[in-house]
Amino acid sequence: MSRTPRFEVVTHRVDVSNAESVAEVARAADALGRVKSVVHTAGLSPAQASADAILHVDLLGVAHTLDEFGKVIAKGGAGIVIASMLLRRFVPECSKLGANRYGQTRAKTRPFRGLLYWRE
């Protein structure tokens, strides 16, 4: 008997800046069976993209992932988000989101649709 773990890998293209795209991949994952873990590592750097693209991927992408996978994750499941604090470099006004000196925010308490529109 083999003691080597065996995994089935299924790929799915997703645009984390698009809520419906993330919803589609969450539904696809749920259709495969119990979703016990979610790892979100999508992100852009200034060398790769504009500030606007970075905000849409690094900020909204996390919000979309948490929102959509929160609907399908199994009881006792867990999620990990690996993200940067680059938002503070591009948007000093992020203190309006409640950012402390470590870059941590209360953004999770805001509806994701309003995350990029706090200047209004």
Rosetta silent file (secondary structure, phi, psi, omega in degrees, C-alpha in Angstrom):
SEQUENCE: MSRTPRFEVVTHRVDVSNAESVAEVARAADALGRVKSVVHTAGLSPAQASADAILHVDLLGVAHTLDEFGKVIAKGGAGIVIASMLLRRFVPECSKLGANRYGQTRAKTRPFRGLLYWRE
SCORE:     score description
SCORE:     0.000 S_00000001
   1 L     0.000  133.581 -179.932    0.000    0.000    0.000 S_00000001
   2 L   -78.215  136.028  176.294    1.336    3.420   -0.939 S_00000001
   3 L   -99.742    3.028  179.218    1.743    5.958    1.853 S_00000001
   4 L   -78.027  124.903  177.780    2.194    8.775   -0.628 S_00000001
   5 L   -61.271  144.135  178.370   -0.737   11.215   -0.539 S_00000001
   6 L  -117.885  136.568 -178.096   -2.583   11.433   -3.828 S_00000001
   7 L  -129.838  145.726  171.105   -4.232   14.580   -5.057 S_00000001
   8 L  -103.329  127.506 -178.647   -6.411   15.424   -7.992 S_00000001
   9 L  -106.552  127.867  176.992   -5.592   18.842   -9.406 S_00000001
  10 L  -123.586  129.091  179.644   -8.246   20.852  -11.215 S_00000001
  11 L  -102.112  154.595  179.295   -7.387   24.248  -12.679 S_00000001
  12 L  -154.778  121.807  179.008   -9.734   27.149  -13.227 S_00000001
  13 L   -73.292  135.347 -178.932   -8.839   30.562  -14.613 S_00000001
  14 L  -142.765  143.265  173.079  -10.057   33.403  -12.388 S_00000001
  15 L  -108.853  102.019 -173.796   -9.837   37.200  -12.365 S_00000001
  16 L   -65.066  -18.361  178.089   -9.920   38.077   -8.656 S_00000001
  17 L   -77.545   -7.106 -178.751  -10.754   41.708   -9.442 S_00000001
  18 L  -112.936  115.486 -175.567  -14.079   40.497  -10.892 S_00000001
  19 H   -58.421  -41.506 -178.309  -16.666   39.329   -8.338 S_00000001
  20 H   -67.871  -35.213  176.955  -18.514   37.065  -10.790 S_00000001
  21 H   -63.617  -41.611  178.317  -15.275   35.379  -11.855 S_00000001
  22 H   -68.845  -39.288  177.548  -14.464   34.596   -8.217 S_00000001
  23 H   -60.937  -39.767  179.678  -18.043   33.415   -7.613 S_00000001
  24 H   -63.292  -43.777 -179.960  -17.716   31.069  -10.574 S_00000001
  25 H   -71.145  -32.646  176.769  -14.521   29.467   -9.250 S_00000001
  26 H   -65.781  -42.982  177.483  -16.036   29.178   -5.749 S_00000001
  27 H   -64.493  -39.993  178.984  -19.079   27.376   -7.194 S_00000001
  28 H   -63.764  -41.234  178.081  -16.810   25.123   -9.257 S_00000001
  29 H   -64.267  -43.090  179.568  -14.773   24.237   -6.150 S_00000001
  30 H   -63.125  -35.760  179.674  -17.955   23.527   -4.201 S_00000001
  31 H   -67.483  -22.809  179.875  -19.229   21.263   -6.973 S_00000001
  32 H   -80.586  -16.106 -178.012  -16.087   19.121   -6.618 S_00000001
  33 L   141.623 -169.811 -178.716  -16.786   18.388   -2.944 S_00000001
  34 L   -60.905  127.903  175.536  -16.280   19.930    0.481 S_00000001
  35 E   -89.680  106.064 -176.101  -14.161   23.064    0.349 S_00000001
  36 E   -98.617  -19.998  179.503  -11.995   22.675    3.442 S_00000001
  37 E  -151.600  149.135  178.027   -9.335   25.271    2.728 S_00000001
  38 E  -134.724  130.070  176.451   -8.806   28.364    0.615 S_00000001
  39 E  -123.181  120.080 -179.368   -5.449   30.008   -0.032 S_00000001
  40 E  -110.501  116.470 -179.873   -5.454   33.422   -1.718 S_00000001
  41 L  -126.726    7.873 -177.768   -2.064   34.632   -2.960 S_00000001
  42 L   -65.193  137.290  177.811   -2.984   36.796   -5.962 S_00000001
  43 L  -173.195  157.327  179.455   -1.238   40.149   -5.983 S_00000001
  44 L  -123.737  156.363  176.171    0.522   42.702   -8.143 S_00000001
  45 L  -118.209  165.956  178.786    3.551   44.901   -7.534 S_00000001
  46 L   -59.854  -25.408  178.051    4.392   48.372   -8.872 S_00000001
  47 L   -74.225  -16.575 -176.478    6.818   46.756  -11.314 S_00000001
  48 L  -103.338  -28.861 -168.711    3.923   44.789  -12.808 S_00000001
  49 L  -155.718  170.529  177.587    0.944   47.097  -12.877 S_00000001
  50 L   -75.462  165.730  177.488   -0.610   50.516  -12.295 S_00000001
  51 H   -59.491  -40.489  179.672   -1.861   51.670   -8.907 S_00000001
  52 H   -61.372  -45.681  179.119   -5.449   51.165  -10.083 S_00000001
  53 H   -64.127  -40.400  179.125   -4.785   47.550  -11.112 S_00000001
  54 H   -61.459  -44.523  178.619   -2.972   46.890   -7.838 S_00000001
  55 H   -61.776  -41.036 -179.082   -5.941   48.191   -5.833 S_00000001
  56 H   -68.931  -35.830  179.861   -8.371   46.059   -7.826 S_00000001
  57 H   -84.883  -51.016 -172.933   -6.331   42.869   -7.445 S_00000001
  58 H   -74.904  -30.821 -179.293   -4.717   43.306   -4.027 S_00000001
  59 H  -100.489  -61.030 -179.218   -7.682   44.879   -2.227 S_00000001
  60 H   -64.956  -35.103  179.975  -10.861   43.958   -4.095 S_00000001
  61 H   -59.297  -41.223  176.972   -9.481   40.533   -5.015 S_00000001
  62 H   -65.402  -44.928 -179.644   -9.138   39.627   -1.343 S_00000001
  63 H   -61.147  -44.667  178.890  -12.624   40.959   -0.586 S_00000001
  64 H   -62.007  -42.880 -178.722  -14.179   38.988   -3.458 S_00000001
  65 H   -63.500  -47.181  179.332  -12.369   35.809   -2.393 S_00000001
  66 H   -63.265  -41.418 -178.548  -13.441   36.097    1.236 S_00000001
  67 H   -64.639  -50.978 -174.314  -16.998   36.959    0.246 S_00000001
  68 H   -75.037  -42.681 -179.970  -17.521   34.179   -2.290 S_00000001
  69 H   -74.582  -21.840  173.370  -15.594   31.373   -0.604 S_00000001
  70 H   -62.347  -24.494  179.321  -17.248   32.300    2.683 S_00000001
  71 L   -78.689  -23.036 -172.601  -20.476   31.065    1.079 S_00000001
  72 L  -119.484   -9.629 -175.761  -19.127   27.605    0.215 S_00000001
  73 E   -67.392  141.484 -178.206  -16.424   26.729    2.725 S_00000001
  74 E   -69.848  154.739  175.517  -17.201   23.666    4.844 S_00000001
  75 E   -56.986  131.037 -177.911  -17.851   23.924    8.563 S_00000001
  76 E    85.099   -1.248  179.333  -14.462   23.949   10.276 S_00000001
  77 E   -70.539  170.257 -178.031  -12.737   25.043    7.057 S_00000001
  78 E  -141.774  155.591  176.440   -9.988   27.640    6.981 S_00000001
  79 E  -132.851  150.215  176.708   -8.626   30.298    4.693 S_00000001
  80 E  -128.570  132.016  175.353   -5.274   32.000    4.329 S_00000001
  81 E  -118.445  122.680  175.477   -4.712   35.338    2.612 S_00000001
  82 L  -108.020  112.849 -174.460   -1.165   36.329    1.748 S_00000001
  83 L  -139.668  166.245  179.936   -1.186   40.000    0.865 S_00000001
  84 L  -104.143  173.332  176.073    1.065   43.032    0.923 S_00000001
  85 L  -103.624   22.994 -176.773    0.785   46.397    2.595 S_00000001
  86 L   -59.878  -26.506  179.167    1.408   48.196   -0.689 S_00000001
  87 H   -51.160  -39.157 -178.071   -1.940   49.956   -0.345 S_00000001
  88 H   -65.795  -29.055  179.147   -0.378   52.301    2.193 S_00000001
  89 H   -71.017  -43.974 -176.017    2.262   53.415   -0.321 S_00000001
  90 H   -82.276  -29.806 -172.634   -0.229   54.309   -3.053 S_00000001
  91 L  -129.963   82.746  179.582   -3.075   55.569   -0.929 S_00000001
  92 H   -57.790  -26.321  179.811   -1.979   57.522    2.147 S_00000001
  93 H   -69.799    0.193 -177.811   -5.664   58.257    2.757 S_00000001
  94 H   -62.127  -11.152  175.382   -6.133   54.589    3.643 S_00000001
  95 H   -62.068  -21.417  176.131   -6.149   55.783    7.262 S_00000001
  96 H   -68.111  -18.008  174.368   -9.793   56.591    6.508 S_00000001
  97 H   -85.542   -2.917  179.854  -10.254   52.822    6.362 S_00000001
  98 L    94.070   22.920 -177.694   -8.908   52.674    9.889 S_00000001
  99 L   -67.638  135.386  175.063   -5.338   51.631    9.054 S_00000001
 100 L   -93.942 -174.629 -176.062   -3.023   51.530   12.020 S_00000001
 101 L   -67.205  -11.812  177.870    0.744   52.031   11.871 S_00000001
 102 L   -95.714    0.489  179.333    1.212   48.398   10.806 S_00000001
 103 L    86.652    2.274  179.152   -1.028   48.770    7.760 S_00000001
 104 L   -78.132  140.418 -176.999   -3.807   46.667    9.254 S_00000001
 105 L  -126.031  169.061  171.582   -7.263   47.944    8.409 S_00000001
 106 L   -96.389   21.990 -177.118  -10.860   47.506    9.284 S_00000001
 107 H   -55.653  -30.581 -178.690  -11.574   47.068    5.557 S_00000001
 108 H   -62.005  -18.564 -179.293  -13.125   43.684    6.299 S_00000001
 109 H   -90.491   -4.589 -179.790  -16.018   45.502    7.969 S_00000001
 110 L   -98.170  146.424  173.399  -16.857   47.516    4.858 S_00000001
 111 L   -60.473  134.987 -174.675  -18.966   46.210    1.987 S_00000001
 112 H   -60.459  -28.773 -178.766  -16.474   45.250   -0.727 S_00000001
 113 H   -64.523  -20.698 -179.362  -18.288   47.345   -3.328 S_00000001
 114 H  -101.737    3.813 -174.174  -17.297   50.486   -1.408 S_00000001
 115 L   -62.201  -34.859 -177.323  -13.653   49.649   -0.733 S_00000001
 116 L   -96.733    8.146 -174.342  -12.220   51.790   -3.515 S_00000001
 117 L  -122.765   31.262 -177.990  -14.599   54.693   -3.081 S_00000001
 118 L   -74.209  -12.857 -177.836  -13.801   56.005    0.408 S_00000001
 119 L   -77.561  -15.633 -175.446  -12.631   59.366   -1.017 S_00000001
 120 L   -70.676    0.000    0.000  -16.172   60.341   -2.004 S_00000001
